[in-house]
Amino acid sequence: MFQDYFAPISAQLDTGTAHLLSDSIGNRVQAYRENGVFPSFEGVRIALIGVGEERGSLNNRGTAAGPDHIREELYRLRLHQTAVGIVDLGNLIPGHAIGDTYAAIAEVTCELLSHHVIPVILGGSHDLVYGHYCGYRKAEQVINIVSVDSCFDLGLPDAPINSDTFLGHIILEQPNYLFNFSNLAYQTYLNGTENVALMKKLHFDAHRLGQVQTDLQEAEPVLRNADMVTIDIGAVRQSEAPGNVNASPNGLFAHELCQIMYYAGMSDKLSGAGVYEYNPRLDRDRQTARLVAQALWYFIEGVSQRKNDLPASASQHYTTYRVAVEGMGEEIVFIRSNRTERWWMKLPTDGKRNRYMSQHLLPCTVADYQQACANEVPERWWNAVHKMV
């Protein structure tokens, strides 16, 4: 049974919810509690899943205790949006081997996707993303992953799966269900030259920390194109989030992480999320747990504000622009929502590209349209088309 994958939230945490205010998340969420009923998915948009697995962690042992610390802070926050149904499925029971944990995450993810419920994983180490990805693979869904991380986590080709190598394993899998990978807030001095070059060779998107912080709104179309977003809390600077052994003096500010999570929640396409590498053993005054909880609050808020404006067919709510760029054999088609002012580029599709039909609308900005009008091919369009060949 699906319920057999989970252990209920601890009695100590359950007792603490009795003292919460009526509009707090802890009193609004349907949680799997000891001696309680396993939550139903009916009317649910988000499912919280604790995964206290750290065997794949490199140099950050202590993350297994993270989920309940995050819950305790999240449950205290006040929920203003009652339309978003949330369940807490409890903590996934780790497998005998770490591969068993990945397989369990995959089974749970696939089941939730079939019910149109967004799994939000509270880690645990960052390699758990591999299990999350395998859930989409099991559902035979080609996806885009956005990772907020100071490093790419590519590793060496023959290295075992861990928190520093999981992305390389996802890229090399055959058949492969990863269409695009985007990184937000990587720090160049923490990544080898060969890894930066590989990202470009694969036509993946990599956005340096400085680029993200200069214009955070540029992250919105990247997140709008994501099926899964994954957060390594080490991407936030140490002074803001000390609960991670790999935290750097540089990194995102707390409010920037919250804005990113809000953009992710707003994405009509996004169907999975996770926050990883929080280590309560290193935290100070629960500061990092509170930040993760607040970032999740913004994610929930974003889900409640979804616009459902993904262009599906010709409509009076959209305006289409066709731009001929010199030297190209076909026009670039742009679509703008008249309701939200959000933009997309329509990628060319033919019989050879049926596998990628779900990727034929690429979120972009008005700047991409202006670039095309200036007779320049937008980099987003170029990278996406090359991956579809």
TIVEXVEX-184957 format. One record per residue (C-alpha): residue in one letter; y, z, x. Coordinates in steps of 0.001 Angstrom, whole numbers, padded with zeros to 6 digits, always signed. Example, Ala and Ser with C-alpha at 12.3 -4.5 7.8 and 13.67 -1.06 7.14 Angstrom:
// TIVEXVEX-184957
a-004500+007800+012300;s-001060+007140+013670;
//
This chain:
// TIVEXVEX-184957
m+000000+000000+000000;f+003593-000640+001060;q+004339+003080+000813;d+001689+003833+003439;y+003937+002476+006187;f+006407+005340+005689;a+006811+009071+006113;p+009360+010771+003813;i+012648+012079+005168;s+012384+015556+006633;a+012531+018613+004396;q+015456+019924+006463;l+017490+016800+005772;d+016455+016834+002123;t+017626+020433+001753;g+020975+019523+003283;t+021690+016963+000563;a+021873+019759-002007;h+025252+020785-000625;l+026760+017290-000760;l+029481+016184-003156;s+028431+014184-006190;d+029929+010912-004933;s+028419+011155-001448;i+025900+008571-000274;g+023247+011277-000018;n+023490+011904-003756;r+023663+008213-004686;v+020829+006838-002572;q+017269+006801-003915;a+015367+008383-001023;y+011682+008837-000292;r+011563+012620-000077;e+008678+014988+000513;n+006691+015478-002718;g+008834+012740-004218;v+008332+009290-005702;f+008571+006224-003486;p+011735+004283-004441;s+011592+001176-006583;f+013318-002050-005473;e+014673-002838-008929;g+018442-003361-008807;v+018482-002598-005065;r+020567-004471-002472;i+020015-002375+000676;a+016997-000494+002037;l+017489+001999+004873;i+014530+002258+007245;g+014308+004776+010056;v+012205+003655+013016;g+011748+006435+015556;e+010134+004204+018171;e+011273+004337+021799;r+008280+003159+023850;g+010117-000113+024516;s+013244+001640+025731;l+014307+001315+029335;n+016127+004365+030661;n+017297+005647+027258;r+014514+007962+026098;g+015591+010109+023173;t+016366+007304+020707;a+013278+008180+018638;a+015218+011114+017206;g+018147+008918+016213;p+017400+007944+012589;d+017633+011420+011016;h+020825+012256+012931;i+022403+009050+011615;r+021182+009807+008079;e+022693+013270+008126;e+026136+011849+008888;l+025761+008844+006583;y+024698+010965+003624;r+027936+012981+003874;l+030191+009942+003440;r+031698+009205+000036;l+030520+006061-001698;h+033246+004217-003574;q+031143+001232-004633;t+028538+002116-007262;a+027418-001504-007720;v+025431-001561-004474;g+021965-000147-005066;i+020651+001650-001962;v+017241+003108-001216;d+016098+005073+001803;l+012445+004298+002437;g+012085+007109+004968;n+010791+006699+008504;l+008356+003985+009484;i+005235+005547+010990;p+004899+004317+014610;g+001728+002401+015406;h-000971+003369+017887;a+000485+000744+020244;i+004035-000515+020206;g+002781-003922+019060;d+001484-002200+015923;t+005005-000914+015240;y+006421-004442+015605;a+003760-005705+013171;a+004604-002984+010651;i+008319-003817+010836;a+007442-007476+010281;e+005345-006687+007195;v+008065-004456+005735;t+010804-007005+006460;c+008857-009857+004883;e+008173-007803+001755;l+011828-006783+001373;l+013010-010363+001879;s+010738-011438-000973;h+012600-008946-003207;h+016035-010067-001902;v+016625-006605-000452;i+018500-006236+002860;p+016542-004099+005347;v+018843-001971+007529;i+016922-000516+010459;l+018044+002741+012036;g+016570+002749+015554;g+015028+003501+017882;s+015226+001128+020839;h+016685-002375+020733;d+013356-004171+021237;l+012579-003357+017594;v+014612-006484+016818;y+011491-008404+017844;g+009554-006884+014947;h+012441-007587+012589;y+012506-011239+013706;c+008728-011476+013186;g+009308-010583+009533;y+011368-013745+009107;r+008730-015690+011026;k+006086-014370+008635;a+008246-015577+005751;e+008588-018944+007575;q+012364-018679+007471;v+014462-020270+010225;i+017252-017838+011071;n+020388-017134+013072;i+020674-013836+014938;v+023971-012241+015934;s+023728-009474+018514;v+026594-007112+019303;d+025636-006116+022823;s+027118-005883+026293;c+024016-007692+027675;f+021950-010698+026556;d+018528-008950+026893;l+016835-012138+028099;g+014779-010654+030933;l+012296-012568+033088;p+009799-014976+031455;d+006715-012918+032374;a+008172-009465+031685;p+006674-007418+028806;i+008720-006907+025669;n+011216-004084+026010;s+014835-003333+025202;d+016024-005614+028040;t+013710-008604+027451;f+013074-009002+023704;l+015433-011955+023226;g+013629-013978+025893;h+010354-013441+024026;i+011923-014553+020737;i+013308-017718+022361;l+009967-018667+023942;e+007783-018151+020853;q+006060-021167+019337;p+006395-022121+016586;n+009938-020850+016823;y+012007-019733+013851;l+015216-018968+015751;f+017828-021656+015158;n+020831-019980+016742;f+021622-016848+018692;s+025165-015528+019030;n+026311-012656+021185;l+029492-010729+020511;a+031188-008579+023163;y+029082-009279+026248;q+030472-008032+029559;t+030189-010658+032293;y+029648-008242+035174;l+026584-006820+033392;n+024893-010228+033040;g+023484-012484+035750;t+024941-015934+036369;e+021614-017535+035455;n+021598-015834+032038;v+025122-016992+031238;a+024092-020523+032271;l+020945-020335+030109;m+022981-019379+027046;k+025108-022504+027541;k+022065-024697+028194;l+020475-023555+024925;h+023768-024168+023078;f+023894-020534+022000;d+027201-018793+021326;a+028360-016109+023723;h+031698-014374+023177;r+033024-012153+025929;l+034347-008706+025123;g+037910-009795+025910;q+037655-012799+023584;v+036403-010652+020718;q+039118-008043+021190;t+041911-010632+021521;d+041192-012066+018065;l+038590-010113+016113;q+038927-012466+013124;e+037233-015167+015207;a+034053-013096+014873;e+034058-013547+011088;p+032603-017104+010936;v+030012-016130+013573;l+028858-013241+011383;r+029115-015346+008223;n+026505-017644+009769;a+024072-014805+010558;d+020819-014055+008805;m+020349-010934+010924;v+022869-008798+012797;t+021760-006356+015464;i+023931-003665+017053;d+023272-002058+020434;i+025496+001021+020270;g+025943+000644+024039;a+028370-002191+023236;v+030906+000497+022284;r+032798+002134+025145;q+031465+005454+026339;s+034568+007437+025353;e+034060+006314+021742;a+030244+006511+021620;p+028758+008712+024360;g+025267+008806+022809;n+023787+006042+024959;v+022757+006232+028600;n+023907+002649+029244;a+027352+003020+027665;s+030113+001511+029801;p+033710+002644+030360;n+034593-000717+028792;g+033407-001946+025432;l+034376-002202+021787;f+036552+000425+020156;a+035136+002313+017178;h+037336+000531+014629;e+036282-002855+016038;l+032615-002069+015455;c+033435-001044+011877;q+035326-004312+011308;i+032386-006309+012677;m+030004-004495+010336;y+032318-005166+007401;y+032320-008895+008227;a+028519-008798+008504;g+028142-007099+005135;m+030434-009657+003507;s+028287-012579+004654;d+026530-014104+001639;k+023845-015371+004017;l+023025-012168+005866;s+019704-010577+004866;g+018938-008067+007634;a+020680-005615+009967;g+019912-002894+012467;v+021600-000350+014727;y+019779+000636+017897;e+019885+002675+021105;y+021602+005757+019658;n+020440+008741+021704;p+021312+012124+020118;r+020277+013904+023317;l+023371+012442+025021;d+025775+012682+022096;r+028834+014959+022075;d+029708+016792+018868;r+027713+014143+016931;q+030500+011668+017625;t+028207+008668+018065;a+026127+009524+014989;r+029342+009681+012967;l+030475+006321+014299;v+027145+004682+013420;a+027320+006233+009942;q+030878+004996+009417;a+029945+001512+010658;l+027101+001499+008099;w+029582+002602+005422;y+031689-000462+006235;f+028580-002629+006074;i+027830-001299+002581;e+031448-001883+001611;g+031185-005460+002884;v+028041-006108+000827;s+029905-004862-002256;q+032709-007358-001527;r+030565-010466-001159;k+032313-013509-002618;n+029290-015718-003338;d+031310-018723-002246;l+028724-020503-000094;p+029224-024182-001073;a+026172-025401-002946;s+027443-028559-004638;a+030616-030433-005481;s+032926-028170-007436;q+036555-027746-008350;h+036459-024513-006351;y+036119-026453-003067;t+038105-029111-001242;t+036373-031567+001095;y+038073-033062+004143;r+036620-035917+006207;v+037850-036304+009766;a+037075-039313+011971;v+037059-038352+015638;e+037418-041201+018100;g+034175-042113+019843;m+031928-040529+017192;g+029701-042616+014976;e+030176-040365+011955;e+032905-038291+010361;i+033020-034527+010510;v+033042-033136+006982;f+034910-029884+006333;i+034704-027835+003138;r+037278-025229+002148;s+036868-022658-000607;n+039934-022686-002843;r+039161-019112-003922;t+038733-017424-000546;e+040258-019960+001902;r+037088-019796+004006;w+035952-022948+005832;w+032633-024659+006661;m+031581-027752+008577;k+028819-029866+007107;l+026237-030795+009737;p+024464-034167+009526;t+020929-034020+008137;d+018175-036599+007866;g+014408-036723+007487;k+013881-035414+011016;r+015912-032308+010334;n+014338-030947+007152;r+013249-027839+009035;y+016917-026978+009482;m+018218-027813+006007;s+019236-024171+005517;q+021551-024536+008523;h+023472-027619+007404;l+026605-025644+006407;l+028258-024099+009459;p+030981-021478+008881;c+034151-022217+010819;t+037900-021627+010747;v+040937-023749+009958;a+041421-023998+013735;d+038208-026062+013953;y+039596-028450+011334;q+042889-028706+013204;q+041002-029370+016446;a+039104-032243+014817;c+042370-033627+013443;a+043643-033588+017039;n+040712-035892+017947;e+038604-033160+019593;v+035055-032267+018579;p+034869-028531+017734;e+032515-026663+020059;r+030765-025001+017092;w+029868-028399+015629;w+028733-029782+018982;n+026421-026861+019750;a+024878-026831+016283;v+024172-030572+016190;h+022485-030440+019599;k+020132-027710+018372;m+019127-029810+015345;v+017946-032781+017415;
//
